[in-house]
Amino acid sequence: MAGSIIIIGAGMGGLAAGIYGRMNGFETKIFEAHSLPGGQCCSWKREGFTFDGCIHHLFGCAPGSRIYDLWRELGAMPREMVKTVECTSIASPDGRLFRDYYDLEKLESHLKDLAPGDAAAIDAYIRGCRAFVGNDLLGDVMLGTTAERTKALVSMAVRLTWMMPSMEKFGKRFKDPFLRRAFPLLVYSAPSVPLFIHLVRHGYGVNGLIQWPVGGALRFALSIEKRYKALGGEIAYNSKVERILVENGRAVGVKLADGSEHRADIVISDADGRKTIMEMLEGRFVDDKVRKACAEPPDTTAWSVHVYLGVKRDLAAEPSALIMLLDDPVEIAGHRCESLEMQIFGFDKTMAPAGKGVIKAELFSDYSFWKRLAGDRAGYEAEKAKAADRTIDVLERHFPGLRAQVETVDVPTQLTWERYMGGTHGFANMPTKKVSIWSGLKGVGGDMTLPGLDRFYFVGVWASMAGSLFGNALSGRLAIQALCKRLKLPFKVE
Ligand SMILES: Cc1cc2nc3c(=O)[nH]c(=O)nc-3n(C[C@H](O)[C@H](O)[C@H](O)COP(=O)(O)OP(=O)(O)OC[C@H]3O[C@@H](n4cnc5c(N)ncnc54)[C@H](O)[C@@H]3O)c2cc1C
């Protein structure tokens, strides 16, 4: 045995650290506070409907991508997948529909039908899409050898003209008022996102490397847990870690909420960074940089409150994702909504009983809006019901008759995520700092270690600063690589 590792949390980073730890001869035990693996990669059942908390775009879904190889090592691929035809879709209040197809010829003629006067901007967009097709940029940069990484970065630099403008700025190239308003919202309704992020994502879709894992996020996480267990890894559920035990500047184990203590040579945390540092380590091993990283995250997080509807309506022919532009803004959950983004799960038959479907509307909402209701159960439930009611009102404009077809409603808020995952402000678990592009591309935009604490590593969002499943799975691999290097052991992959 190379040594023993205790891992806090069975999210993507924790499970991956366990798997690569086992591959490299470590004894591993994961302590997970919840009763299931996956963390943010979650889904749950309500009256026969499956509500997915996570996946919009899963990268690395077909051979030919290094991200696929990562998933294969982790036991998540191959698996049954569905290819959706578009990245997302946008509906105007007057019934026009822009579908951002992955088929670029179809996309071009669709856009030119929608806005014949915008041929120049459409040609530019299609050219931009083509510039990111036929490669595995993210996989090469994040998982390639130094030579492959350098080559990928050079080929990215060639695409430099597409990297700079924001979605908002690019949208201004369109004269058609609908497309001018629609384009800035294409990346999860966030106009400030650089255009190249969208083009990279779109390119992965064109290459067939973004698909949907049938059954959703929990099933995806369970396949990784299965691989971990098959390698001999141990996992204890309903086991919340309260303290990390430290002796002589070295992490030596953990103390659980039930009072039991468990010891190991190395401790890895996939839990929220702020809570790991300020609670589990009681604020020790902190310098100025770490203190700043632990500062309060922003109040608003994009689509941090979800309204799930299980409906008696066949949604198979609907787009997989839709943003409705509203002509008269509506206030929902304390925010003025000029558009409403949603996922429509008609493409996966396993998500709902036959002839029925699931819609997940994603709302912008402030943490403080919900936190003020934390001690007021009735008030909290009333706000959730109000948010659902207003969302259904808005959806009725695009799906007439929907209200009468609603069978089940569920509204998780930031407080739900916080309770479920032990995070800060729901799932806003990133350190408060700017990600350096270079370290971000290497998979560690955050920090894997703490000053003055030996034999301790972070994995997951705190280490990666990546809001992606593969980025956080990669963080588990990188932590074990770093550990092997420190112990002068070769890093092995089975
Ligand atoms: C709404 C939403 C949509 C997303 N969409 C996508 C997408 O389309 N594509 C994509 O690639 N990514 C997506 N992501 C991002 C992705 O899901 C996350 O980045 C990733 O799952 C985070 O992994 P992690 O390793 O940081 O662990 P987390 O998921 O944060 O898991 C941490 C685990 O630690 C456990 N834990 C916490 N505290 C303790 C404790 N004290 N003791 C024991 N256990 C503890 C928690 O219960 C949890 O299981 C989305 C995320 C969200 C929230």
The ligand as a Gaussian input file, in Angstrom:
#p B3LYP/6-31G(d) Opt

LIG

0 1
 C      -27.482000      23.850000     -11.501000
 C      -26.186000      23.337000     -11.990000
 C      -26.026000      23.048000     -13.335000
 C      -24.810000      22.555000     -13.815000
 N      -24.684000      22.215000     -15.140000
 C      -23.544000      21.629000     -15.567000
 C      -23.420000      21.162000     -16.907000
 O      -24.323000      21.279000     -17.709000
 N      -22.243000      20.585000     -17.295000
 C      -21.196000      20.437000     -16.451000
 O      -20.162000      19.888000     -16.854000
 N      -21.287000      20.880000     -15.161000
 C      -22.416000      21.461000     -14.711000
 N      -22.521000      21.915000     -13.430000
 C      -21.316000      21.959000     -12.593000
 C      -20.952000      20.640000     -11.930000
 O      -22.090000      19.945000     -11.540000
 C      -20.085000      20.927000     -10.718000
 O      -19.030000      21.800000     -11.086000
 C      -19.465000      19.665000     -10.104000
 O      -20.438000      18.657000      -9.951000
 C      -18.829000      20.020000      -8.767000
 O      -18.098000      18.926000      -8.298000
 P      -17.246000      18.990000      -6.960000
 O      -16.175000      17.967000      -7.043000
 O      -16.812000      20.388000      -6.698000
 O      -18.195000      18.490000      -5.810000
 P      -19.640000      18.911000      -5.284000
 O      -20.624000      18.553000      -6.302000
 O      -19.629000      20.275000      -4.748000
 O      -19.794000      17.845000      -4.116000
 C      -19.237000      18.007000      -2.839000
 C      -19.695000      16.845000      -1.982000
 O      -19.151000      17.005000      -0.677000
 C      -20.147000      16.650000       0.276000
 N      -19.845000      17.329000       1.538000
 C      -19.869000      18.670000       1.772000
 N      -19.535000      18.922000       3.056000
 C      -19.281000      17.722000       3.637000
 C      -18.881000      17.327000       4.952000
 N      -18.687000      18.222000       5.928000
 N      -18.716000      15.999000       5.193000
 C      -18.921000      15.072000       4.215000
 N      -19.310000      15.400000       2.967000
 C      -19.476000      16.708000       2.674000
 C      -21.439000      17.134000      -0.348000
 O      -22.569000      16.481000       0.213000
 C      -21.208000      16.776000      -1.814000
 O      -21.643000      15.473000      -2.113000
 C      -23.734000      22.393000     -12.920000
 C      -23.893000      22.677000     -11.560000
 C      -25.104000      23.133000     -11.095000
 C      -25.263000      23.382000      -9.636000

